[in-house]
Amino acid sequence: MEIWLLVLLAIPSAAVDWRIGQIWGWPAWEILGWLGATAAAILLAVLRPRARELAAGTVAASLYGMPIIDAIARWHLLPATRALIGDGALQIQIARRVLLSGLDPYGFNYVGTGLEGAPWAQPFPNPALHHLDYWPGTIVLPAPVQAGWQWLLGWWDERILLLGAAVAAWVLLRKLIPGTAGRMAALTLFLVPGHTLLAVLGDNDLPMICLLFAAILLVGRKQFIPGALVLGLAIATKQTALVAVPPIVAWAVACGADRRTMVKSAGVSLAAVLALFLPFILWDPAAFFRDTIAYNLASGQDAYPIQGLGLSTLLLNAGVIRGARDPFPFFLLQAVVTIPLWILGWRWIVKRRQSADVILWIGLALFGFLFVNRFFQPTYAVLGTELILIGLLGRTSAARTATVFDRKPAADVDYPFAS
């Protein structure tokens, strides 16, 4: 099954990469050599089962990582009228530079910063020029890395951080889900068809995903307070991490956290969020509220315009919603969809006690929540699909978290969290 999955994921990813190479003007022999080396890694996995870990990592690095590295090099080395980076990744690195210069990135006017050069295919101006909706963790936590890199080399590209996050996500998944199932899950995270096409512009969700994976891992090891700290950092990094809180709390219950521990953990998570939020709230509360809250929930000129692949676009095209910035109670729809998924996920996780189930239910809740959101970008569809598939693949592993079992582990089962 592993080889079939590797081939099924590699073929469409290679086809996308081939097209990327053609658009960027790679000579045919270079593309053939690159994809031929990738095929050789797959053949190694077929012929030498003990080398499958190396082969899987090589295939993922080749098909996922190489186009991103080439995109970084092209943007910084070749002249171009349009930035070869997504508007989200570009705004994040610009906002971090604004903060490092001593200015508030919230409420900042990004016109004239180079953000106008980012790809934008909508008929209306990019609202990111006047709004920064990323939460403070995205800007603050990697700031020392960007500052150090900028000081040493004189330039920065957000995708450098995202490639590091990709490596961390691979390592964390292999620890969460051991054996063959974990290897298949890690491949799925990066080689779902279409992911590379989005990742070359900036895979902005990966830092949050890494933090969520780390929180699940720590909770599974009964390190509840560190896990709560990491979960708080995930929430402070991106709003969508809030959707993952109930499944992770259920995981903590399944791992034996008592009421006192849960209260302490909640306090630690809250403290982590406040530590990153309060400086900006005190700096300019109106600008922070306008960019991070009203921009996503309000109507009129302060609202994020409806776009994407979800229910909001269907309602807009059907005439139920008249304008892209008109108000609509998406929050109520999100509650109707997400709360039942949280309840079902809680019962499932507490009863079955597998870390893969936590990822599965986070994926289901995220997909449902974002599908009925005001905007449902292709990146959201890919992210939700990947997490669901990872959870399903992880459930094929016989491994369980040793911390949630009272009985002695069987000798033939790999318990990844056993001390």
N, C-alpha and C positions, 0 to 999 in steps of 0.2 A: 504493500500500500504506500509506503514511504517513497519508493522510486516513482510510482505512478503519479503521486502528488507533486513530486519535484519536477517531473517532466511536464505535467499539466499546468503548473504555475510558470515554469521557465519559458515555454513556447510563446504564450501571448506576451509575456514581459520582454522577451527577446525581439518579438515583432515590433513592439512599441519602441524599444531602444534602436532597432534598425531604422525606423522612420525618423527618430530624433537625429541619428547620425547623418541620414540623407539631408534633412533640413539644414543641419549645421555644416554641410559640405564636407563630411569625412570622405576620404577616398574609399572606394568599395573594398580594397584589400585590407584596409585597417579595420573596417567593420567586420569583415569575414574573419580576420585574425582574432579579434576580440571575442566574437561570439563562438568561434571555433575553440578557443581556450576554455570558454565557459562550458561548451559541450564536452570537452575533455574532462572537466571536473565532474560532470554528471556521469560520464562513463566510468570514472574512478569509483564513484559511489556504487555503481552496478557491479563492478568487478571485485572491489575490496570493501566489504561491509564495515570493516573496522575503521575505514577512512571516511565514513559518511559524515562525521561531524565536521571534518576539514572540508570535505566536498560541499556540504550544505552552506557553510560559511563563505566559501569561495564563490559559489553561485550567487548568493545574496549580495555579497560585496561587489561582484561584477555587474549584475543586472540592475541593482538598486543604486550602488554607490558611484560607479564610474560616470554615468550621465550627470550626476550632481557635481562631481569634481570637475568635469569638463565644463559645465555651466558656470561654475565659479571662475575657472581660468578664462573662459571666453569673455565674461563680463568685465574682468579686471585687466585683460591684456589686449582685447580687440576693440577698436572704436565702433560704437553703435549709437543710433539715435534713440533706441528704446532699451531700458534696463532689462537685463536677462535675469530677473528675479521677481517673485510675486510681490504685490503691493503690501501684503501683510508682513512678510519677512523684512521687506525694505523699511516699512514704517517702524517696526520694532527696533531695528538697529539705529535708525535716525532718532527715535524717541530716547533711546539709551544715550546717544551722543548728546542730545539736548539736556538730559539730566546730568550727565558728567560735566557739562559746561556751566551748571548751576541754575538752570531754568526748569520750570515746571513743564513736564511733557503733556500734562492734561490741560486742555484749553489753548494749547499752542497752535499757531497757524503754520501748517506744513507746506503751504504754497511757497515755492522757491527753494525747497530743500532737496529736490531731485525726485520726490515721490511722484510728481506728475509723469515721470518717464516710465513708471511701472506699467505692465500690461493691464489694460482695462477695457473690456469689451461691451460695457453697458452704454445705453444711449444718454445717460445722465452723468454729470461730473462725479468723480470718485469722492464719496463722503469722507473717506479717511483723510482728506486734505484738511479737514476741520474738526475731526473727532478721533480720539485714541481710545478705543474700547477695550484694549488689553489690560488686564488687571496688573497691579504693581509687581507681583512676583516675576512676571515675564520680563519686566524692564530692570528690576533691581538685582535679582539673584545672579544673573550672568554678567552684570556690569563690570566686576573686576576682571573677568576673562576678556571681555571686549576691550577694556582700557589697556590691559597688559599687551594684548596682541597688537592693538593700534600703536602703542608706544614702541614696540619692537620692530614692527614691519611697516607701519604707516598706513595700513588699510585694514578693513574688517569686512567679513561677509557672514551674515547670520546663519547661512547653511553650514558653516564650519561647526558651529555649536550644535546644529541639528544632526550632523553626521556623528558627532560624539554622543548625542542622545540616542541615535540609532544603535550604536555599539552597546550602550548601556541597556537599552531595551532588550537586545538580543541576550545579553548575559543574564539579566533579571528573569526573562522568560525561561531560560534554560534551568535556572534555579527553582523557579516556581513549578515548572512541569518537567520532570526529569525524563530521560530516556528518549525513545523514538518519537513519542507523542509530543514532547517538548520541542524536539528538532523540527517536526512538521509544523507546529504552532509558530515557531520563530520564522520559518520560511513564509508562512501565510501572512505574517505581519508586514512583510516587505514586498512580496511578489504577487499579491492580488492584482489581477489585470487592471491597468490604469493608474496604479499607485505611483509608478515611476514618473509618469507624465505630470502628476501633481507635485511630486517631491522635488523635481528639478527647479521649481519656483519657490520651494520652501515648505517643509513639512512641520508647520507650526504646532501641531498637537503633540508631537513626540515628547517634549519636555514634561508636559502634564502626564502623559501615559507612563513615562519612566517613574515619576513620583508615585503614581497610583500603584504600579507594579511593586515598587519598593515598599509602600505601605502594606500591601497584601502580604508580601514576604515577611516583613517584620512582625505583623500580627500573627501570622502562622507560626512564628517562632516564639510566640508569647512575649514579645517585646512591645507591649501595648503602648507605652508612653512614647518611645521613639517612632513607632508607627503612626501615632496620633500627630506628632510633630510633622512628619513627612506628609501626612494627609492634609494638614493645615497649609503647608507650603504649596501643595497641589491646588487647593482651593484658591489661594491667593494668586496663583499663576494663571488660572483660566476658569471662567465661570462654570463651564460645563463639568468641571470636577465635582460640583455640588451634586450632580445626578448620581455619582458613584458613592456618595456617603452612606446611604442605607445598606447597600450590599456589603460594604466593608465593615459597617457596624455589626451586621448579622454575622459576618465572618469572625469578628471579635467574640461575639456571644458563643459561636460554635467552638471557638478555641479556648473557652473557659473564662473569659473576662467577667468578673463580678461587678456589682453595681458601683462599688467604690472606685474600682479601676476605670469604669466607663465614665464616671463623673470627672475624674482626674484627666482622662484622655480628652474629653470634650473641652476642658479648660485649656489644655496644652494646644489643641487645634485652634481654638479661638484666639489664644494669645499669639500664635504664629500669624494668623490672618491680620489681627489688629496691628502687630508690629510692622507689617508692610503697608497696611492701609492708612493708619493714622497720620503719618507724616504728610501724605498727599491731601488727606481730608482737611487737616489743619492749614496746609499751604493755601489751598483755594477750594473750599468745599463746593461752591457752585460749579466750577469747571470739572471737578471730579465727578459730581453727580450727573452733569450734563453728558459727559463722554462715556461713562461706564454704565449708567442706569437708564437715563432718559433716551439715549441714543438707541437702545435696544427695545425699550418698552413703550415709548411715547409715540405721538403722531405729529404730523406737520414737518417742518424743516429739520427738527431735531431727531427725527426717526430714521432708522436704517430702512432704506427702501426694500420692498418685497422683491426677492429674486431667488433663483435656485431651482431645485427639483421637487420641492415638497408640496404640502397641502396649500400653503399660502399662494404659491404660483397658480395652482389649479383654481383656487377661489378667485384670484385676480383675473385669470383668463375667462372664467365663467361669468364674470360680472358681479359676483357676490360682493367683492371688494372693488370699489370704483377706481381708486388710485393707489399707486405703489407706496405712498406715505400715509394713507388713510388709517385710522385706528381700527383695531379688531382684537377681540379678547383671546388672543393666542394663548395667553397664560392659563386661562381656564381650560382650554383644550389640552394643554400640556399636563395640567393636573389630572384631568380625566384619563389620559393615556398612561402617565408615569406612575401615579400612586398605586393602581392595581399591579403594575409590574414590580414595584417595590415590595408590595405585600407578598406576592407569589414568590419573588426571589428570596425574601427573608425566610419564608417557610422552607423553601428548597435547600438553601444554603445551610441552615441550622440542622436540617434533617440529614443531609448527605455529606456535608463537611469535606468538600474538596475545593482546593484553591481555584481550580479551573472553573468551577461553578460561579465563583465570584466574578471572574472575567466575563463569563457568559452573560450573567444578568446585568452587569455594567453595560455590556454591548447592547443588549435588548433595550434597556432603559434609555441609553443615549440615543439609539436609533429612533425609538418612539418619540422621545422628547424633542429631538431636533427635526424630525419629519413634520411635526405640527408647529414648528417654530416660525418666526417671521421670515426667516431665510434658512434654506437647507442647501448648503453648498455641496458640490461633488466630494469635497474632502470629508464632509460629515458622513456622507453615504459610505465612502470607502472605510472610514474609521469604524463606524458601527458594524459594518459587515465583517471587517477583520476581527474585531473583538468577539463577535458571535462565533465565527469559525474557529478562533483560537480556543474559546471555551469548549466547543463541541469536540475538537481534536484532543484537548487536554483531558476530557472525560474518558477517553479511551485508555489513558494510563491507569495502571493499577495502584499508582502511588497515592498515599494519603498523607496528610500532615500528622506526624507522630504525636504532636502535642494534643490532639483532640481524641486520642484513643486511650482507654484505660488498660486495654489488654496489651500483652507483649507482642511487638511486631513479628510477623512471620519472617522466616529467614530468607525467603526468596522474593521479598518485596523491597524495593528501594524507597526508603523514607527520607526525603531530601532534607527535612528539617530536624531529624533526630540528632541529638547531641552525642 
